[in-house]
Every structure is written in C-alpha cells, then in structure tokens.
Amino acid sequence: MAESMKGLKRTHRCAEITTADIGACVTLMGWVQKRRNLGSLIFVDLRDRSGLIQLYFEEETVGSEGFEKAGTLRSEFVVAVTGTVERRSGAVNDSLKTGELEIKVQELRILSESLTPPFPIDSDITVKDELRLKYRYLDLRRPNIQRNLIMRSKIATLTRRFLAEEGFLEIETPMLTKSTPEGARDYLVPSRVHPGSFYALPQSPQIFKQLLMVSGYDRYFQLAKCFRDEDLRADRQPEFTQIDMEMSFVDVEDVIDVNDRLLAFLFKECLDVDVALPIQRMTWQEAMDRFGSDKPDLRFGMEIMDVSELVKDCGFGVFADAVKNGGVVRAVCAEGLGDVSSKKMKRIEKTAKDYGAKGLAYIQLKSDGSMKCPFARFLSEEELAALIEKTGAKAGDLVVFAADHFKTVCDVLGALRLKFAEELDILDKSDYKFVWITEFPLLEWSQEQGRYTAMHHPFTMPMEEDLALIDEQPGKVRAKAYDIVLNGTELGGGSVRIHQNEIQEKMFECLGFTKEDAQERFGFLLDAFRYGVPPHAGLAYGLDRLVMLMAGEDSIRDVIAFPKVKDASCLMTNAPDVVDDKQLEELNIAVTPLTQDDE
C-alpha cells in the first residue's frame, strides 16, 4: 500500500550529495533503479533526474519492518528514504557522480508501486521507437532523455537571458491566425462563432513580428510554437519551437553579429566549447559550387570539382552533351573508397539516382594499382589522365561524376559527398563547424506552379545592386537572406525585410500576385506599412534542431518531450482521433467517410 510523505521534506536530489555531506542526515525521494539482496544487507540504487545514488539497508538500523519492506522493492517503485551519508565501504563506482558515497537508510516509505515496465529504464538499451513513444512517460525517465531535456531548458533560459541583455523584448504573438497558403500546408482550426471560417495555426510569427517593428518595439524575440502540415523526417515535426527574433534599423551585419555572439554564449555555457568569432561566411553560389548544398557540412573536405572544360569535346556523349546543353560535369573524389565492392557501387549508384541522376560515371583506382572505369573506352588516355590529375585521385580512391543541369549535379554530388563521409566514418559529433550562407537567390522557379516562388518568403529584400535585374532576369536576383548552418544542418534562417512599398509591389508582381491577391492575403500588413515602417530584419532558429546537435542526437524526437511519429500521430495519446457528432454539429462541420476510390 502506498504511504504518505507527510512529515518528510526532500533535502537533496540524488546526485546532489557530495563528500561535504558525509555524516549528514538527508531525505531523498525518487525511483528504484535496481535492488540487490545480500541477505543481511540490501542495496538499492535510487534515481531521480539528477542521477543515481546507492542506498543500503541493515535490519538493526531500519528495523525489521523496514528491512522487510526494503526486500519488496522493485524497479520503478517510488520511495522516500531518510538516512546518513557515508563514504562507500566497497568499491568506488567511477562512472557515477556519487560513486564514492552511499546512504545508510534509517527510514523507508514506499510512496508508489510500479508494474514491471515494458523496457528497462536505462540509457544503454535498444528499444523500438514505437514502444518507446507508446510509453513515452517511461522513456522520459531514461537518463539520456532527461539530460537532453535539461539541456533544452538551459538553452532556452540562457537564450532569454542573453537576448534580454541585448535589449530584446519577449512578446507573444497569436496562435490562432489567418491562413496564408504561400509555403507549407497550414493546420486549420474551425471557428464555432463564424461557421465555415477557419483559423490557421502559425507556421511562424513572421507577419506579427514585422508588425511589432512597425509598432516601434525595436527588438523582439519569442520562443514560438509553430505548426506545419508537412511530411516528417529526422529533424522535422508537425509542431516545433523557434527562437524567433526581429530587429529595427539594422542590416545583415547587425543580425549576424548578435547571433554570432548568442551561439558562442550558448556553446560555452552548455558545452564549454569555444566558437571562433566571427563565424565563417560563404555565399550560396560558393556553397553550391564547392559542396553541392546550401547547408554544407564543413567537418570534412571532399569538395566538388568542375571538370566541364576537360570533357566538353570528349568522346563520351553523356559528358559532352551535358556541357553542350548548358549543363555542367562535376566530380567528387572519395579518398580511401577505391576498393569498394560491386555491390556497394550499386548502392552508391542508387543514391545518385534517388537524387536525380540517370546513372553514375566513376573511376575506381584500386589499391593494387588496377583501375575500373566503365566509360574509359570513350576517352583518350590523355583525357582520362587529365581527369584523374584534376581530381587529385590516387591509388585507393574513388571518383564519381555527375553530368546534368547545375541543380541536379549539385543534388547528386552533395548527397554522395555525405554518403561517402558516413561510409568512411569521419563525422565527429563533437566537432562543431558553423557557417553563414548568404546571398541566396531571391526567387526559384516552380515547375509545378508555373511561376516564380520566394526562396524564403515574399517579404525578403533583394540586394540593392540586383534590383535592376528584377524585371528582365528575376532568377538572377540575390536576396539579403542568410542561413546559419552547423555540421550540415540548417539551424535557422532570416533576411532583411522589404520596407519600401514599391519594392514590395514588384516582389508580389514577380510572384504572380495581382494587387487584389496581395491585398486579400497580406492586406493588414500592407496597410500597416502605410503608417511608417522602419528598415528591419530578423532570424529564427529551430530550437529542436539546435538542441539535437548540441546533445549529439540524430533525431529531434530525442530532445522533444512528447513528439509525433512519421505520420504526425502520437502513439501515447492516440491523437489525432475522431470527435463526437455533437462537437462537429457545433462547428457546422460534416465528415464524409472515405470511399475506396478516395483511398
């Protein structure tokens, strides 16, 4: 039977006990990790969020009833104990913070009993994600998950402190807002009071934070909950948290400076890692040319090389035709992968095809001095030798080529570069390589929509020197936009915003919006801009991604308390779920069952 803690008050958490407490009487409360019964002695490891400490029970100290009770303890029972801190009489456990201490228990109360959990509460176990997330409240007891969420809390607290000291004001923006379907799909919320009308949950506070700049608040920030109805992957969830900020009377340099210092502060305080400032910068074009990605992983080299000039007149039609048709031929040399098997080469080729390649041309320079090159017969000895020299390949290396339009080549070689790094096991999670990517294209062509779309959002300022191109060559206009990237993951992004009406109107025109469309979607922002708007800029981080990388995890699910799975459902609560007819009637909503054709 569960007992009351009446009369007891916890004095310490388990791992807060130190050698300075030896001889002190303490009261601890937590969960039983394990029990070892040695007959005349019973040892128990007690756990709370701070860590573990060893307890021991002797009948002469705790009494016969207390000793008998200690013998009934099982994993995950919740207990309170009062006892004396002692130096361990047995072997010291160097892996524990409290490894040289133990508690001689004088009083035990069982506050709550537990069923046998479906998996051990331990950091070093392998459990299927489905089981972990069904019993997430148990999974959250595991020390590694608790460490992650404690780090997340610390990062949030430090961020608030840093930004407050920099003159930022924390201001909340609405969760129920207007749908603006330019970007990812919205989550919609029906209105009972306005039948047939819907709110949208915010994809970001973008418009509201710009309005706060119009309102004169100068520097705003918020740890903002955001929602996007899109397909999930390791670093994406339907609901996520942004460190969101906006600043008035600033340009690119001001935003980057504040965020350089914020990141350096967080990494020093949380990980004792020194971030060299200023953080490296690289234009979007340079990043794509060298790494095939606008979020390059700089922990390793393996840069992409342009070999178009060498092969533009060669006998291999795949190469020559690509250049003739306005494309490029580029290569990556993977040092040390020259001896991969044919089976592995097929997997490498599949990766290339997954990213848009029609096939994969390669040169294998094997360690024994032999060479395998399926297209060698189309090249002269001199042309083949020139390619090998250009790529710097030597015995034991693998060179892969992509020939196509610029974007496809970047996609293919950027993906292969990362695959090779994983194959070579050269990615160190404790090596933090930051880079700012700047000067993105303002617009990108959408084949599906048959028009230009904003690469960031419709309020991004073009670079002043490119404004003359916006009518005739909109695809060449660069944006005053910037992303912060860490180890191949985009942590956040932002831009200088448009504050001049004529530029905003031109931007809407490029995006194919009529004045009526723009007014319908963004009228309240455009109206506000008629009343004096300061130059302003901002940025938003994915807090979940930042914590994931700082904690050394591979998925943001391990740094979010209650995450969703791939189909955006919650295995623990079974959400989303059906609601009763009365609720639907109040909302004037009818649900039509799916037919076989719909499925």
C-alpha positions, 0 to 999 in steps of 0.5 A, spaced: 500 500 500 502 506 498 504 511 504 504 518 505 510 523 505 507 527 510 512 529 515 518 528 510 521 534 506 526 532 500 533 535 502 537 533 496 536 530 489 540 524 488 546 526 485 546 532 489 550 529 495 557 530 495 563 528 500 561 535 504 555 531 506 558 525 509 555 524 516 549 528 514 542 526 515 538 527 508 531 525 505 531 523 498 525 521 494 525 518 487 525 511 483 528 504 484 533 503 479 535 496 481 535 492 488 540 487 490 539 482 496 545 480 500 541 477 505 543 481 511 544 487 507 540 490 501 542 495 496 538 499 492 540 504 487 535 510 487 534 515 481 531 521 480 533 526 474 539 528 477 542 521 477 543 515 481 545 514 488 546 507 492 542 506 498 543 500 503 539 497 508 541 493 515 535 490 519 538 493 526 538 500 523 531 500 519 528 495 523 525 489 521 519 492 518 523 496 514 528 491 512 522 487 510 519 492 506 526 494 503 526 486 500 519 488 496 522 493 492 522 493 485 524 497 479 520 503 478 517 503 485 517 510 488 520 511 495 522 516 500 528 514 504 531 518 510 538 516 512 546 518 513 551 519 508 557 515 508 563 514 504 562 507 500 565 501 504 566 497 497 568 499 491 568 506 488 563 506 482 567 511 477 562 512 472 557 515 477 557 522 480 556 519 487 560 513 486 564 514 492 558 515 497 552 511 499 546 512 504 545 508 510 537 508 510 534 509 517 527 510 514 523 507 508 516 509 505 514 506 499 510 512 496 508 508 489 508 501 486 510 500 479 508 494 474 514 491 471 515 496 465 515 494 458 523 496 457 528 497 462 529 504 464 536 505 462 540 509 457 544 503 454 538 499 451 535 498 444 528 499 444 523 500 438 521 507 437 514 505 437 514 502 444 518 507 446 513 513 444 507 508 446 510 509 453 513 515 452 512 517 460 517 511 461 522 513 456 522 520 459 525 517 465 531 514 461 537 518 463 539 520 456 532 523 455 532 527 461 539 530 460 537 532 453 531 535 456 535 539 461 539 541 456 533 544 452 531 548 458 538 551 459 538 553 452 532 556 452 533 560 459 540 562 457 537 564 450 532 569 454 537 571 458 542 573 453 537 576 448 534 580 454 541 583 455 541 585 448 535 589 449 530 584 446 523 584 448 519 577 449 512 578 446 507 573 444 504 573 438 497 569 436 496 562 435 490 562 432 491 566 425 489 567 418 491 562 413 496 564 408 497 558 403 504 561 400 509 555 403 507 549 407 500 546 408 497 550 414 493 546 420 486 549 420 482 550 426 474 551 425 471 557 428 464 555 432 462 563 432 463 564 424 461 557 421 465 555 415 471 560 417 477 557 419 483 559 423 490 557 421 495 555 426 502 559 425 507 556 421 511 562 424 510 569 427 513 572 421 507 577 419 506 579 427 513 580 428 514 585 422 508 588 425 511 589 432 517 593 428 512 597 425 509 598 432 516 601 434 518 595 439 525 595 436 527 588 438 523 582 439 524 575 440 519 569 442 520 562 443 514 560 438 510 554 437 509 553 430 505 548 426 506 545 419 502 540 415 508 537 412 511 530 411 516 528 417 523 526 417 529 526 422 529 533 424 522 535 422 515 535 426 508 537 425 509 542 431 516 545 433 519 551 437 523 557 434 527 562 437 524 567 433 527 574 433 526 581 429 530 587 429 529 595 427 534 599 423 539 594 422 542 590 416 545 583 415 551 585 419 547 587 425 543 580 425 549 576 424 553 579 429 548 578 435 547 571 433 554 570 432 555 572 439 548 568 442 551 561 439 558 562 442 554 564 449 550 558 448 556 553 446 560 555 452 555 555 457 552 548 455 558 545 452 564 549 454 566 549 447 569 555 444 566 558 437 571 562 433 568 569 432 566 571 427 563 565 424 565 563 417 561 566 411 560 563 404 555 565 399 550 560 396 553 560 389 560 558 393 556 553 397 553 550 391 559 550 387 564 547 392 559 542 396 553 541 392 548 544 398 546 550 401 547 547 408 554 544 407 557 540 412 564 543 413 567 537 418 570 534 412 573 536 405 571 532 399 569 538 395 566 538 388 570 539 382 568 542 375 571 538 370 566 541 364 572 544 360 576 537 360 570 533 357 566 538 353 569 535 346 570 528 349 568 522 346 563 520 351 556 523 349 553 523 356 559 528 358 559 532 352 552 533 351 551 535 358 556 541 357 553 542 350 546 543 353 548 548 358 549 543 363 555 542 367 560 535 369 562 535 376 566 530 380 567 528 387 573 524 389 572 519 395 579 518 398 580 511 401 573 508 397 577 505 391 576 498 393 569 498 394 565 492 392 560 491 386 555 491 390 556 497 394 557 501 387 550 499 386 548 502 392 552 508 391 549 508 384 542 508 387 543 514 391 545 518 385 539 516 382 534 517 388 537 524 387 536 525 380 541 522 376 540 517 370 546 513 372 553 514 375 560 515 371 566 513 376 573 511 376 575 506 381 583 506 382 584 500 386 589 499 391 593 494 387 594 499 382 588 496 377 583 501 375 575 500 373 572 505 369 566 503 365 566 509 360 574 509 359 573 506 352 570 513 350 576 517 352 583 518 350 588 516 355 590 523 355 583 525 357 582 520 362 589 522 365 587 529 365 581 527 369 584 523 374 590 529 375 584 534 376 581 530 381 587 529 385 585 521 385 590 516 387 591 509 388 585 507 393 580 512 391 574 513 388 571 518 383 564 519 381 561 524 376 555 527 375 553 530 368 546 534 368 543 541 369 547 545 375 541 543 380 541 536 379 549 535 379 549 539 385 543 534 388 547 528 386 554 530 388 552 533 395 548 527 397 554 522 395 559 527 398 555 525 405 554 518 403 561 517 402 563 521 409 558 516 413 561 510 409 568 512 411 566 514 418 569 521 419 563 525 422 565 527 429 559 529 433 563 533 437 566 537 432 562 543 431 563 547 424 558 553 423 557 557 417 553 563 414 550 562 407 548 568 404 546 571 398 541 566 396 537 567 390 531 571 391 526 567 387 526 559 384 522 557 379 516 552 380 515 547 375 509 545 378 506 552 379 508 555 373 511 561 376 516 564 380 516 562 388 520 566 394 526 562 396 524 564 403 518 568 403 515 574 399 517 579 404 525 578 403 529 584 400 533 583 394 540 586 394 540 593 392 545 592 386 540 586 383 534 590 383 535 592 376 535 585 374 528 584 377 524 585 371 528 582 365 532 576 369 528 575 376 532 568 377 538 572 377 536 576 383 540 575 390 536 576 396 539 579 403 537 572 406 542 568 410 542 561 413 546 559 419 548 552 418 552 547 423 555 540 421 550 540 415 544 542 418 540 548 417 539 551 424 535 557 422 534 562 417 532 570 416 533 576 411 532 583 411 525 585 410 522 589 404 520 596 407 519 600 401 512 599 398 514 599 391 519 594 392 514 590 395 509 591 389 514 588 384 516 582 389 508 580 389 508 582 381 514 577 380 510 572 384 504 572 380 500 576 385 495 581 382 494 587 387 487 584 389 491 577 391 496 581 395 491 585 398 486 579 400 492 575 403 497 580 406 492 586 406 493 588 414 500 588 413 500 592 407 496 597 410 500 597 416 506 599 412 502 605 410 503 608 417 511 608 417 515 602 417 522 602 419 528 598 415 528 591 419 530 584 419 530 578 423 532 570 424 529 564 427 532 558 429 529 551 430 530 550 437 529 542 436 534 542 431 539 546 435 538 542 441 539 535 437 546 537 435 548 540 441 546 533 445 549 529 439 542 526 437 540 524 430 533 525 431 529 531 434 524 526 437 530 525 442 530 532 445 522 533 444 518 531 450 512 528 447 513 528 439 509 525 433 511 519 429 512 519 421 505 520 420 504 526 425 500 521 430 502 520 437 502 513 439 501 515 447 495 519 446 492 516 440 491 523 437 489 525 432 482 521 433 475 522 431 470 527 435 463 526 437 457 528 432 455 533 437 462 537 437 462 537 429 454 539 429 457 545 433 462 547 428 457 546 422 462 541 420 460 534 416 465 528 415 464 524 409 467 517 410 472 515 405 470 511 399 475 506 396 476 510 390 478 516 395 483 511 398 
